[in-house]
Amino acid sequence: MKTLDFRDLKIWKRQLPDVKFAVLPSSNNRPNPLAVEDRLYASVFAPGAICSLERDKGKLIWRRSLHKYSGAAVSLHQQSLLTHTPTTVFALKPESGETRWSFCPYGDKGEVIYSSPTGFKDYVYVGDRPGYLHCLDANDGKTVWKKLTNRAENSNVNSTPVIVNNLVLVTTNASTIVAYESASGKLAWKRELDGPSTYGPVLHGELVLAVSDSLYAFNPRTGGLRRRLSWKGRKVQQADSTGKGITVMFWPETPKTKLPPDKREAEKIAAKEEPSVTLAFVAKSGKRHLQNVAAFCPSFRYERNTGFIYLSHLHGVDVIHATTGAIAYHLTTDEGNGNGLGLVDVKDRIMYVLNGDGIVWALRHP
């Protein structure tokens, strides 16, 4: 493992304007910022905003304020940047940030949309906390259909829809994964999970992965269960497909050290605990191995173009071999990471990283 500071790799860095907290923990594997051709698009959590920058020099092109908190990332579909606030889905013009259309199903109060919108052909799909999956016209944002996924008390659809074989799939807090025909909204299949699900689903070759307490692999056409992966005493938090296998991250374990009732003494002891996260690497053969990585507030994504896993955390980014789990590079920074780092994007051997204070870094890939 080689340790490098962000400053050793810096091509440019840019402070985004008017930022309180830039990074929202992601519920999918979309990067923030997003690199597309000669542009970067960054989603700022608070105060809500989307920023467009020149990819080569980091110059700010436009900043679009949103009336509430912004989501963890944006996605590009056809000629629209898709983003959302807790009440509204927006389709923005990539060249200017102007609104192409917006969708606000329950009015502008409260928090009803935690799901990230997904575009497919002429449609945009998004879930909501009352338990509905909405299909919108990608041209004007009007509702094509909406379906109530469940009637459970904890009915939220906070996951990110995925589309495969003309089916749209979501997981729910009601411990289910549901598939609908993408154009008609007709129910294709529904399966039970062993716990609530907010992350993913994730495409893995011809399968779809559902992240719950366990990790499930389904045939997306039929809903047939191909595989269920469980780890005793551990619950799955995130997962991503690496082509050659699957990488899983678990929820942190409860500290084993018994803390005293005195708050100050408890904080002193807790501060000495080494924060770490456990990753599981699952090969196609089914062979698994676990690895602990020192990290606080972690999230990760696999980048197909480089073949590496990028683990973002409070103090930097770990670049990890997807097959072995070995850390190739430990990239450190102590600048502006008060609420973590966003998921990394990589384009043309340049890494783009957004930190909690709203600084965007362009780094030479080691």
C-alpha positions as CSV (number, residue, x, y, z in Angstrom):
1,M,0.0,0.0,0.0
2,K,1.3,3.5,-0.9
3,T,0.1,6.5,1.1
4,L,-0.3,9.8,-0.8
5,D,-1.7,13.2,0.2
6,F,-4.4,14.8,-2.0
7,R,-1.9,17.7,-2.5
8,D,0.6,15.3,-4.1
9,L,-1.9,14.4,-6.8
10,K,-3.7,17.8,-7.2
11,I,-4.4,19.0,-10.7
12,W,-6.8,21.6,-9.4
13,K,-9.3,22.2,-6.6
14,R,-12.3,24.5,-6.4
15,Q,-14.4,25.7,-3.5
16,L,-18.1,25.7,-4.4
17,P,-20.0,28.8,-3.3
18,D,-22.3,29.0,-0.3
19,V,-21.9,25.5,1.2
20,K,-22.8,24.4,4.7
21,F,-22.8,20.6,4.3
22,A,-22.0,19.3,0.8
23,V,-22.1,15.5,1.1
24,L,-25.1,13.3,1.8
25,P,-24.5,9.6,2.3
26,S,-25.5,7.8,-0.8
27,S,-28.1,5.0,-1.2
28,N,-26.7,3.9,-4.5
29,N,-23.4,3.7,-6.4
30,R,-23.7,7.0,-8.3
31,P,-20.6,9.3,-8.0
32,N,-20.7,12.9,-6.8
33,P,-19.5,14.8,-8.7
34,L,-20.4,13.2,-12.0
35,A,-18.0,13.6,-14.9
36,V,-19.6,13.8,-18.3
37,E,-17.5,14.8,-21.4
38,D,-16.0,18.2,-20.5
39,R,-18.3,18.9,-17.5
40,L,-18.6,18.0,-13.9
41,Y,-21.9,18.1,-12.1
42,A,-21.9,18.3,-8.3
43,S,-24.9,18.0,-5.9
44,V,-24.6,20.1,-2.7
45,F,-26.7,18.8,0.1
46,A,-27.1,22.0,2.1
47,P,-28.1,24.5,1.2
48,G,-29.5,22.5,-1.8
49,A,-27.8,23.3,-5.1
50,I,-26.4,21.7,-8.2
51,C,-23.2,23.1,-9.7
52,S,-21.6,22.7,-13.1
53,L,-17.9,23.0,-13.6
54,E,-15.3,22.8,-16.4
55,R,-13.7,19.4,-16.0
56,D,-10.2,20.5,-17.2
57,K,-9.8,23.6,-14.9
58,G,-12.6,23.5,-12.4
59,K,-14.1,26.8,-13.4
60,L,-17.7,27.2,-12.1
61,I,-20.1,27.4,-15.1
62,W,-23.4,27.7,-13.2
63,R,-25.0,27.1,-9.8
64,R,-28.6,26.2,-9.5
65,S,-30.2,26.7,-6.0
66,L,-32.8,24.2,-4.9
67,H,-35.5,25.2,-2.4
68,K,-34.6,22.3,0.0
69,Y,-31.8,19.9,0.6
70,S,-30.3,18.3,-2.5
71,G,-29.9,14.5,-3.1
72,A,-26.6,12.6,-2.9
73,A,-25.9,12.7,-6.6
74,V,-27.3,13.6,-10.0
75,S,-27.8,11.4,-13.1
76,L,-27.9,12.3,-16.8
77,H,-30.8,11.0,-18.9
78,Q,-31.3,12.1,-22.5
79,Q,-31.0,15.9,-22.3
80,S,-31.8,16.2,-18.6
81,L,-29.9,16.2,-15.3
82,L,-32.1,14.4,-12.9
83,T,-32.0,15.4,-9.2
84,H,-34.4,15.7,-6.3
85,T,-35.1,17.5,-3.0
86,P,-37.2,15.9,-0.2
87,T,-40.4,17.0,-1.9
88,T,-39.6,17.4,-5.7
89,V,-37.9,15.7,-8.6
90,F,-36.3,18.1,-11.1
91,A,-35.1,17.6,-14.7
92,L,-32.6,20.4,-15.4
93,K,-31.0,21.6,-18.6
94,P,-27.3,20.5,-18.4
95,E,-26.0,23.6,-20.2
96,S,-27.7,26.1,-17.9
97,G,-29.3,24.5,-14.8
98,E,-32.7,25.8,-15.8
99,T,-35.7,23.7,-15.0
100,R,-37.0,21.5,-17.8
101,W,-39.7,20.2,-15.6
102,S,-40.5,19.3,-12.0
103,F,-42.6,16.8,-10.2
104,C,-44.0,17.5,-6.7
105,P,-46.6,14.8,-5.8
106,Y,-47.5,15.9,-2.3
107,G,-46.8,19.7,-2.1
108,D,-43.7,21.5,-0.8
109,K,-43.9,20.6,2.9
110,G,-42.3,17.7,4.7
111,E,-40.0,15.1,3.4
112,V,-41.5,12.5,1.1
113,I,-38.8,11.7,-1.5
114,Y,-35.6,10.0,-0.4
115,S,-35.4,7.8,-3.6
116,S,-33.2,8.9,-6.4
117,P,-34.8,9.2,-9.9
118,T,-33.8,6.9,-12.7
119,G,-34.3,7.5,-16.4
120,F,-35.0,4.8,-19.0
121,K,-36.1,5.4,-22.6
122,D,-39.0,7.9,-22.4
123,Y,-39.6,7.5,-18.7
124,V,-38.3,8.5,-15.3
125,Y,-38.9,6.4,-12.2
126,V,-38.8,7.4,-8.5
127,G,-40.1,6.0,-5.2
128,D,-41.6,7.9,-2.3
129,R,-42.0,7.4,1.4
130,P,-45.8,6.7,1.3
131,G,-44.8,3.5,-0.6
132,Y,-45.5,4.5,-4.2
133,L,-43.4,4.0,-7.3
134,H,-44.0,6.7,-9.9
135,C,-43.4,6.5,-13.6
136,L,-43.1,9.9,-15.2
137,D,-42.9,11.1,-18.8
138,A,-39.2,12.0,-19.4
139,N,-40.2,14.9,-21.7
140,D,-42.6,16.8,-19.4
141,G,-42.6,15.1,-16.0
142,K,-46.3,14.2,-16.1
143,T,-47.4,11.0,-14.4
144,V,-47.7,7.9,-16.7
145,W,-48.6,5.5,-13.8
146,K,-48.0,5.0,-10.1
147,K,-48.2,1.9,-8.0
148,L,-48.5,1.3,-4.3
149,T,-45.8,-1.2,-3.6
150,N,-47.1,-2.4,-0.2
151,R,-49.5,-1.6,2.6
152,A,-47.1,-2.1,5.5
153,E,-46.7,0.5,8.3
154,N,-43.1,1.1,7.2
155,S,-43.9,1.3,3.5
156,N,-41.2,3.7,2.3
157,V,-39.6,3.2,-1.1
158,N,-36.3,5.0,-0.5
159,S,-34.3,2.9,-2.9
160,T,-33.1,3.8,-6.4
161,P,-35.1,2.1,-9.2
162,V,-33.2,0.0,-11.6
163,I,-34.4,-1.2,-15.0
164,V,-33.6,-4.5,-16.7
165,N,-35.4,-6.4,-19.4
166,N,-38.1,-3.7,-19.6
167,L,-38.9,-4.2,-15.9
168,V,-38.4,-1.6,-13.2
169,L,-37.3,-2.9,-9.8
170,V,-37.3,-1.3,-6.3
171,T,-36.7,-2.5,-2.8
172,T,-38.7,-1.2,0.1
173,N,-38.6,-0.7,3.9
174,A,-41.4,-3.3,4.0
175,S,-38.7,-5.9,3.4
176,T,-39.7,-6.6,-0.2
177,I,-38.3,-6.3,-3.8
178,V,-40.9,-5.5,-6.4
179,A,-40.8,-5.6,-10.2
180,Y,-43.2,-3.8,-12.6
181,E,-43.4,-3.7,-16.4
182,S,-41.7,-0.4,-17.2
183,A,-44.2,0.9,-19.7
184,S,-47.5,-0.3,-18.2
185,G,-46.8,-0.6,-14.5
186,K,-48.2,-4.1,-14.4
187,L,-46.9,-6.1,-11.5
188,A,-44.4,-8.7,-12.7
189,W,-43.3,-10.3,-9.4
190,K,-42.7,-9.5,-5.7
191,R,-40.4,-11.3,-3.2
192,E,-39.8,-11.1,0.5
193,L,-36.5,-10.0,2.1
194,D,-35.2,-10.5,5.6
195,G,-35.2,-6.8,6.5
196,P,-35.8,-3.2,5.3
197,S,-33.9,-2.2,2.1
198,T,-32.9,1.3,1.2
199,Y,-29.7,0.8,-0.8
200,G,-29.7,-0.3,-4.4
201,P,-30.9,-2.5,-6.0
202,V,-27.6,-3.3,-7.9
203,L,-27.3,-5.0,-11.3
204,H,-24.8,-7.9,-11.4
205,G,-24.5,-9.4,-14.8
206,E,-27.8,-11.1,-15.6
207,L,-28.9,-10.8,-12.0
208,V,-30.1,-8.1,-9.7
209,L,-28.8,-7.8,-6.1
210,A,-31.1,-6.7,-3.3
211,V,-29.4,-5.3,-0.2
212,S,-31.2,-6.2,3.0
213,D,-29.9,-7.8,6.2
214,S,-28.6,-10.5,3.8
215,L,-27.6,-10.0,0.2
216,Y,-30.0,-11.6,-2.4
217,A,-29.4,-12.4,-6.1
218,F,-32.5,-12.7,-8.2
219,N,-33.3,-13.5,-11.7
220,P,-34.8,-10.1,-12.7
221,R,-37.1,-11.7,-15.4
222,T,-38.9,-14.1,-13.1
223,G,-37.9,-13.1,-9.5
224,G,-36.4,-16.6,-9.0
225,L,-33.9,-16.6,-6.1
226,R,-30.5,-17.6,-7.4
227,R,-28.5,-17.0,-4.2
228,R,-28.7,-15.6,-0.7
229,L,-25.5,-14.5,1.1
230,S,-25.6,-14.1,4.9
231,W,-22.9,-13.5,7.5
232,K,-23.6,-14.4,11.1
233,G,-23.9,-11.4,13.3
234,R,-23.5,-9.0,10.4
235,K,-26.0,-7.0,8.4
236,V,-25.3,-5.8,4.8
237,Q,-25.1,-2.0,4.4
238,Q,-23.9,-1.6,0.8
239,A,-23.0,-3.8,-2.2
240,D,-21.6,-3.4,-5.7
241,S,-20.9,-5.6,-8.6
242,T,-17.2,-5.7,-9.7
243,G,-17.8,-7.8,-12.8
244,K,-15.7,-10.6,-11.5
245,G,-17.5,-10.7,-8.2
246,I,-19.4,-8.8,-5.5
247,T,-18.1,-6.5,-2.8
248,V,-20.2,-6.0,0.3
249,M,-19.9,-3.5,3.2
250,F,-21.5,-4.3,6.6
251,W,-23.0,-2.0,9.1
252,P,-20.6,-1.1,11.9
253,E,-20.6,-3.5,14.8
254,T,-21.6,-2.2,18.3
255,P,-18.4,-1.3,20.2
256,K,-17.4,-4.1,22.6
257,T,-15.9,-1.8,25.2
258,K,-18.3,-1.1,28.0
259,L,-18.6,2.7,28.4
260,P,-19.0,4.3,31.8
261,P,-22.1,6.4,32.7
262,D,-20.1,9.6,32.9
263,K,-20.4,11.3,29.5
264,R,-16.9,12.9,29.4
265,E,-15.2,9.6,30.4
266,A,-17.2,7.7,27.8
267,E,-16.2,10.1,25.1
268,K,-12.6,9.7,26.0
269,I,-12.8,6.0,25.7
270,A,-14.8,6.1,22.5
271,A,-12.2,8.4,20.9
272,K,-9.5,5.7,21.4
273,E,-11.5,3.2,19.5
274,E,-10.1,2.7,16.0
275,P,-12.9,3.2,13.5
276,S,-13.1,0.5,11.0
277,V,-15.3,-1.1,8.4
278,T,-15.6,-4.7,7.3
279,L,-15.7,-5.5,3.6
280,A,-16.6,-8.9,2.1
281,F,-15.2,-10.0,-1.3
282,V,-17.3,-12.7,-3.0
283,A,-15.8,-14.4,-6.1
284,K,-17.8,-16.0,-8.8
285,S,-16.8,-19.4,-7.4
286,G,-18.6,-18.5,-4.2
287,K,-15.4,-18.1,-2.2
288,R,-15.5,-15.3,0.3
289,H,-13.0,-13.4,2.4
290,L,-13.4,-10.5,4.8
291,Q,-11.1,-7.5,5.3
292,N,-11.2,-4.7,7.9
293,V,-10.3,-1.2,6.7
294,A,-9.7,1.7,9.0
295,A,-12.4,4.2,8.0
296,F,-15.0,6.4,9.5
297,C,-18.3,7.4,7.6
298,P,-17.4,5.1,4.7
299,S,-19.1,4.5,1.3
300,F,-17.8,2.9,-1.8
301,R,-18.3,2.2,-5.5
302,Y,-16.6,0.1,-8.2
303,E,-15.3,1.9,-11.2
304,R,-15.4,-0.3,-14.3
305,N,-12.9,1.8,-16.3
306,T,-10.1,1.2,-13.8
307,G,-11.1,-2.0,-12.1
308,F,-10.7,-0.5,-8.7
309,I,-13.0,-0.1,-5.7
310,Y,-13.0,3.5,-4.3
311,L,-13.7,3.7,-0.6
312,S,-14.5,7.2,0.5
313,H,-14.3,8.1,4.2
314,L,-13.8,10.9,6.6
315,H,-10.0,11.1,6.0
316,G,-9.6,10.3,2.4
317,V,-10.0,7.6,-0.3
318,D,-8.7,4.1,-0.3
319,V,-8.2,2.6,-3.8
320,I,-8.7,-1.1,-3.5
321,H,-8.1,-4.1,-5.8
322,A,-11.5,-5.5,-6.5
323,T,-10.4,-9.2,-6.6
324,T,-8.0,-9.4,-3.7
325,G,-9.3,-6.6,-1.5
326,A,-5.8,-5.3,-1.0
327,I,-5.4,-1.5,-0.7
328,A,-3.3,-0.2,-3.5
329,Y,-3.3,3.4,-2.5
330,H,-4.3,5.3,0.6
331,L,-5.1,8.9,-0.4
332,T,-5.3,11.2,2.6
333,T,-6.6,14.6,3.3
334,D,-7.4,16.6,6.4
335,E,-8.9,19.6,4.5
336,G,-12.7,20.2,4.8
337,N,-13.9,16.7,5.5
338,G,-16.3,17.6,8.4
339,N,-19.1,15.4,6.9
340,G,-17.1,13.0,4.8
341,L,-16.3,12.6,1.1
342,G,-18.7,11.9,-1.8
343,L,-18.3,8.8,-4.1
344,V,-15.4,9.3,-6.5
345,D,-15.8,9.5,-10.2
346,V,-12.9,8.7,-12.6
347,K,-12.5,9.8,-16.2
348,D,-9.3,9.8,-18.3
349,R,-7.2,8.7,-15.3
350,I,-8.3,11.8,-13.3
351,M,-10.2,11.3,-10.0
352,Y,-12.9,13.8,-9.0
353,V,-13.7,14.1,-5.3
354,L,-16.1,16.3,-3.4
355,N,-15.5,16.9,0.3
356,G,-17.9,17.9,3.1
357,D,-17.0,21.6,2.9
358,G,-17.8,21.8,-0.8
359,I,-14.2,21.6,-2.2
360,V,-14.0,19.7,-5.5
361,W,-10.6,18.1,-6.1
362,A,-9.3,16.9,-9.5
363,L,-6.5,14.4,-8.7
364,R,-4.1,12.6,-10.9
365,H,-4.8,8.9,-10.6
366,P,-1.8,7.2,-8.9
